[in-house]
């Protein structure tokens, strides 16, 4: 089957190349490490005796952040040297900023074509490979099998859409998933789905709980952060966060903010779009709202006092900025979008969470948040706007939701240690 993939994948890729090149140009920053995509990874040098060389692939910003605690714990064992790759330019920048001190090398994942992958493998020479969440690359896995190198899937998850595809193409699914020595599932639902596909999976939990490890800020720290954002230090001000928003959701939050302010509520909007390349489009919407606003990417981190909308269109800052909020909306949860963005960081920061009906990628997490009273699911945009308005007015309910979210988060930590134990338990005999 590997040879069929090697023949068919390039034929399917060629028609899609113009679209991918357009996306790369639009996002920018793809010049750095571009040769890595063809397999020309920098030489990593001789291996250190008594250490396994792990090649860890995390596709983008979210996964690069999620893998941080595991990288540090694995490095701290003294048993491993780590080569970290990612797929996006933003992920590459963040990886170098966050993880250079615990890695042997950081680069761009090669195209999943036989010549590119084989060349990268010859240069990296891993003893084990680790893929994060939904990263399933048939050629990469075939290279591992051909060399007798174990492959691990950590924080493994299968979305609704992916699960439907796996069920439809069971033979291909079994071939790809069968390459993994160990699958560490991020939730009970993911574990059930892997098992339904005929694969054994160990439930380790979601490592993202361990990333958002900071407790809610002290009152003084929070006041300083809110002042930095231009929102002032008045405790009566309510900061609404649009967390990783998608097209259409910014307009709704701007309208909610405008109406509440017209009704006499001091509401400020911290707007963090999911994709930074949309900054011009979102900035135009914010400007058209008539509200006083500040753009973080062009105006700097410190906004002028009196800012009503702070457009946080930068990368790698959302976790810290979340802690300034009183109330958060999780993006990609309203039609026509599907899947949702993670609510974990908001809960960890003690922020009340609201989202639309389309949070299928975080089904177990949302179920836990809703059960404990830390989050509210709404049926549509109209109900969402009404719920946000009610919570802006009800300080006691917001505070209680935030308290419950922080407690829920603390009770769900530990996935990093469980994942690390799986990787260490599988050490080859020396």
C-alpha positions in Angstrom: 0.0 0.0 0.0 2.9 2.3 0.6 3.9 2.3 -3.1 0.3 3.1 -4.1 0.5 6.1 -1.8 3.9 7.1 -3.2 2.4 7.1 -6.7 -1.0 8.6 -6.0 -0.2 11.3 -3.5 2.0 13.4 -5.9 -0.7 13.2 -8.5 -3.3 14.5 -6.0 -0.9 17.2 -4.7 0.0 18.8 -7.9 -3.4 20.4 -8.6 -3.6 21.7 -5.1 -0.1 23.4 -5.2 -1.4 26.8 -6.4 -3.8 27.0 -3.5 -1.1 26.1 -0.9 1.4 28.5 -2.4 -1.3 31.2 -2.3 -1.9 30.5 1.4 1.8 30.6 2.1 2.2 33.9 0.4 -0.8 35.3 2.2 0.4 34.2 5.6 4.0 35.2 5.0 7.2 34.1 6.8 7.6 30.8 4.8 11.1 31.7 3.5 12.7 30.5 6.8 13.4 26.8 6.6 11.8 26.4 3.3 14.4 24.0 2.1 13.5 21.7 5.0 10.2 21.0 3.2 12.2 19.2 0.5 14.1 17.2 3.0 17.2 19.4 3.3 17.2 19.4 7.1 20.4 20.6 8.7 22.7 17.8 9.8 22.0 17.0 13.4 25.5 15.5 14.2 26.4 12.3 15.9 24.1 10.8 18.4 24.8 11.1 22.1 25.5 7.7 23.7 22.8 6.3 25.9 20.2 8.8 24.6 17.3 8.1 22.2 16.8 10.7 19.5 13.2 11.6 19.3 11.8 13.3 16.2 8.6 15.1 17.4 6.2 16.6 14.8 3.6 19.2 16.0 1.7 20.8 13.1 1.2 24.5 14.3 1.0 27.0 17.1 -1.5 25.2 19.2 0.4 21.9 19.1 3.7 23.6 19.6 2.4 25.2 22.8 0.7 21.9 23.9 3.9 19.9 23.6 6.0 22.3 25.7 5.7 20.6 29.1 6.3 17.1 27.6 9.5 18.4 25.8 10.8 19.8 29.0 10.1 16.7 31.1 11.5 14.4 28.4 14.7 16.6 28.2 15.0 16.6 32.0 15.2 12.8 32.1 18.7 13.0 30.5 17.6 10.0 28.3 16.6 11.9 25.2 17.7 14.4 22.5 14.9 16.0 20.7 14.4 17.2 17.1 11.2 19.2 16.8 9.5 19.9 13.5 6.4 21.9 12.6 4.5 22.6 9.4 3.5 26.3 9.6 5.7 29.4 9.6 4.0 30.7 12.8 4.6 27.3 14.5 8.3 27.5 13.4 8.8 30.9 14.9 7.1 30.0 18.2 9.0 26.7 18.4 12.3 28.6 18.2 11.2 31.2 20.8 9.8 28.6 23.3 11.8 25.4 22.9 15.3 26.1 21.6 16.8 25.4 25.0 15.5 21.8 25.2 15.9 20.7 21.6 18.8 19.5 19.5 17.3 21.1 16.4 14.1 22.8 15.2 12.9 22.7 11.6 10.1 22.4 9.1 8.4 19.0 8.5 9.2 17.7 5.0 6.6 17.1 2.4 5.2 13.6 2.7 6.7 12.6 -0.6 9.2 9.7 -0.7 12.3 11.6 -1.8 11.7 14.5 0.6 10.9 12.3 3.6 13.7 9.8 2.9 16.3 12.6 2.7 15.1 14.2 6.0 15.2 10.8 7.7 18.8 10.2 6.6 19.8 13.6 8.1 17.8 13.3 11.3 18.3 9.6 12.0 15.8 9.3 14.9 15.4 6.4 17.3 11.7 7.1 17.7 9.1 9.4 16.2 6.3 11.2 17.9 3.3 12.7 16.2 1.0 15.0 18.0 -2.9 14.9 18.0 -4.1 14.2 14.4 -0.8 14.1 12.5 -1.0 11.0 10.3 1.6 11.0 7.5 1.7 7.7 5.6 5.2 8.2 4.1 6.7 9.4 7.3 5.2 6.3 9.1 6.4 4.0 6.3 9.9 5.3 6.7 9.8 4.5 10.4 8.6 1.0 9.8 11.2 0.4 7.1 13.9 1.4 9.6 12.4 -0.4 12.6 11.9 2.9 14.4 8.9 2.9 16.8 6.2 5.5 16.2 4.0 7.1 18.9 0.8 9.2 18.6 0.4 11.4 21.7 -2.6 13.5 22.7 -4.3 11.5 19.9 -7.6 12.7 18.8 -10.1 12.0 15.9 -12.5 14.7 15.0 -16.1 13.9 13.8 -15.1 14.5 10.2 -11.9 12.4 10.5 -13.7 9.6 12.2 -16.2 9.4 9.3 -13.4 9.2 6.8 -11.7 6.4 8.8 -14.9 4.4 8.9 -15.3 4.9 5.2 -11.8 3.8 4.3 -11.2 1.2 6.9 -8.4 -0.6 5.1 -6.4 2.6 4.6 -7.2 3.6 8.2 -5.9 0.3 9.6 -2.7 0.6 7.4 -1.9 4.1 8.7 -2.8 3.6 12.4 -1.2 0.2 12.4 2.2 1.8 12.2 2.0 3.2 15.7 3.5 1.2 18.5 1.5 3.3 21.1 -1.5 5.5 20.7 -2.0 7.9 23.7 -5.6 9.1 23.5 -6.4 12.6 24.7 -10.0 11.8 25.9 -12.3 8.9 26.5 -14.2 9.7 23.3 -10.9 9.6 21.3 -10.0 6.3 23.0 -13.4 4.8 22.1 -13.0 5.9 18.4 -9.5 4.4 18.1 -10.8 1.2 19.5 -13.8 1.2 17.2 -11.2 1.4 14.3 -9.5 -1.7 15.7 -6.6 0.0 17.4 -5.5 -0.3 21.0 -5.2 3.1 22.7 -4.2 4.2 26.2 -6.1 7.0 27.8 -3.5 9.6 29.0 -5.7 12.7 28.9 -5.2 16.0 27.2 -1.7 17.5 27.6 -3.2 20.9 27.0 -4.4 20.9 30.6 -0.7 21.0 31.6 0.2 23.9 29.3 -2.3 26.2 30.9 -0.8 25.7 34.3 -0.9 29.2 35.6 -3.4 30.0 38.3 -5.6 33.0 37.8 -3.7 36.3 38.3 -3.6 38.2 41.5 -5.7 41.4 41.5 -2.7 43.6 41.2 -1.2 41.6 38.3 -4.5 41.6 36.5 -5.0 45.4 37.0 -1.6 46.0 35.4 -2.3 43.8 32.4 -5.7 45.4 31.8 -4.1 48.9 32.0 -1.5 47.7 29.5 -4.3 46.7 27.2 -5.8 50.2 27.5 -8.8 49.1 29.6 -7.9 50.8 32.8 -7.9 49.3 36.3 -11.5 50.0 37.3 -12.8 46.7 38.7 -16.3 47.6 37.4 -15.0 47.3 33.8 -16.0 44.0 32.2 -13.4 42.6 29.7 -15.0 40.3 27.0 -12.5 38.1 25.2 -13.1 36.8 21.7 -10.7 33.8 21.8 -9.4 32.5 18.4 -12.4 34.0 16.5 -13.3 33.2 12.9 -15.0 35.2 10.2 -18.3 36.5 11.2 -17.7 36.1 14.9 -15.8 39.3 15.3 -18.8 41.3 13.9 -21.1 39.7 16.5 -18.8 40.5 19.4 -18.4 44.1 18.2 -22.2 44.5 18.0 -22.6 43.0 21.5 -20.0 45.4 22.8 -21.5 48.4 21.1 -25.0 47.7 22.4 -23.9 47.1 26.0 -21.9 50.3 26.0 -24.9 52.2 24.6 -26.9 50.8 27.6 -24.3 52.2 30.0 -22.1 49.2 30.7 -18.3 49.7 30.6 -17.5 46.7 28.4 -14.1 46.4 26.6 -13.4 43.8 23.9 -10.2 41.9 23.7 -10.3 40.4 20.2 -7.9 37.6 19.2 -8.6 36.3 15.7 -7.5 32.7 15.1 -5.5 33.5 11.9 -3.2 36.5 11.9 -3.3 36.9 8.1 -6.9 38.1 8.6 -5.7 41.1 10.5 -6.5 43.7 7.7 -10.0 42.3 7.3 -10.7 42.3 11.1 -9.1 45.7 11.5 -11.4 47.1 8.9 -14.4 45.7 10.8 -13.2 47.1 14.1 -12.6 50.5 12.6 -16.0 50.6 11.0 -17.6 49.9 14.4 -16.9 53.4 15.6 -15.4 52.2 18.8 -12.0 53.4 20.0 -9.5 50.7 19.2 -5.9 49.7 19.2 -4.1 47.2 16.9 -1.4 45.2 18.8 0.7 44.2 15.8 1.1 47.8 14.6 0.6 50.0 17.7 2.6 47.9 20.2 1.7 46.0 23.3 0.8 49.1 25.4 -2.5 50.6 24.3 -3.6 54.2 25.1 -6.0 54.6 28.0 -9.6 54.6 27.0 -9.2 51.8 24.4 -12.5 49.9 23.9 -11.4 47.3 21.5 -7.9 45.8 21.7 -7.1 43.8 18.5 -4.6 41.2 19.6 -3.5 40.1 16.1 -0.1 38.7 17.2 1.1 35.1 17.8 1.9 33.3 21.0 0.3 35.8 23.5 -3.2 34.5 23.9 -2.6 32.4 27.0 -1.3 35.4 28.9 -3.8 37.9 27.6 -6.7 35.6 28.5 -6.0 36.2 32.1 -7.1 39.8 31.7 -10.7 38.8 30.8 -13.9 38.4 32.8 -15.8 36.5 30.2 -14.7 34.7 27.0 -16.3 33.5 23.8 -14.5 30.5 22.1 -14.3 30.9 18.4 -15.1 28.6 15.5 -18.2 27.5 17.3 -20.9 29.3 15.3 -22.3 28.4 11.9 -20.9 28.1 9.3 -17.8 27.1 11.2 -17.4 23.7 12.9 -15.1 22.2 15.5 -14.4 25.0 17.9 -11.3 26.4 19.5 -10.0 25.1 22.9 -11.7 26.5 26.0 -9.0 25.0 28.3 -6.9 28.2 28.6 -9.9 30.3 29.6 -11.0 27.8 32.2 -7.5 27.6 33.6 -7.4 31.4 33.9 -10.6 31.4 35.9 -12.6 33.1 33.1 -16.3 32.3 32.5 -16.7 30.6 29.1 -19.4 30.8 26.5 -19.5 29.2 23.0 -21.8 28.3 20.2 -23.2 24.8 19.4 -20.3 23.6 17.1 -17.6 22.5 19.5 -17.2 19.0 18.2 -13.4 18.9 18.4 -13.7 19.5 22.2 -16.7 17.4 23.0 -15.4 15.8 26.2 -13.8 19.0 27.4 -17.0 20.9 26.9 -19.1 18.2 28.5 -16.9 18.4 31.6 -17.0 22.2 31.7 -20.8 22.3 31.3 -21.3 19.6 33.9 -19.3 21.5 36.5 -21.0 24.8 35.7 -17.9 26.5 34.2 -19.2 27.0 30.7 -22.4 27.7 28.8 -23.3 26.3 25.3 -25.6 28.4 23.2 -27.8 27.3 20.3 -27.1 30.1 17.9 -25.8 33.7 17.4 -29.0 35.2 18.9 -28.8 33.1 22.1 -25.1 33.7 22.3 -25.5 37.5 22.2 -28.2 37.3 24.9 -26.1 35.1 27.1 -23.1 37.4 26.9 -25.2 40.4 27.7 -26.7 38.6 30.8 -23.3 37.6 32.1 -21.8 41.0 31.6 -24.5 42.3 34.0 -24.2 39.4 36.5 -20.8 39.6 38.2 -21.6 36.9 40.7 -22.4 34.3 38.1 -19.3 35.2 36.1 -17.1 34.8 39.1 -18.6 31.5 40.1 -18.2 30.1 36.6 -14.6 31.2 36.6 -13.9 29.6 40.0 -15.4 26.3 38.9 -13.4 26.4 35.7 -10.1 26.9 37.5 -11.0 24.0 39.9 -12.0 21.7 37.0 -8.7 22.5 35.2 -6.6 21.7 38.2 -8.4 18.4 38.6 -7.6 17.3 35.1 -3.9 17.9 35.0 -1.3 15.1 34.7 -1.5 14.0 31.1 2.2 15.0 30.5 3.5 12.7 33.2 1.3 9.8 31.9 2.5 10.4 28.4 6.1 10.6 29.4 5.8 7.3 31.4 4.5 5.6 28.2 7.5 6.8 26.2 10.0 5.9 28.9 8.5 2.5 29.5 9.1 1.6 25.9 12.9 2.0 26.1 14.8 -0.6 24.0 17.1 -3.0 25.8 20.7 -1.8 26.0 
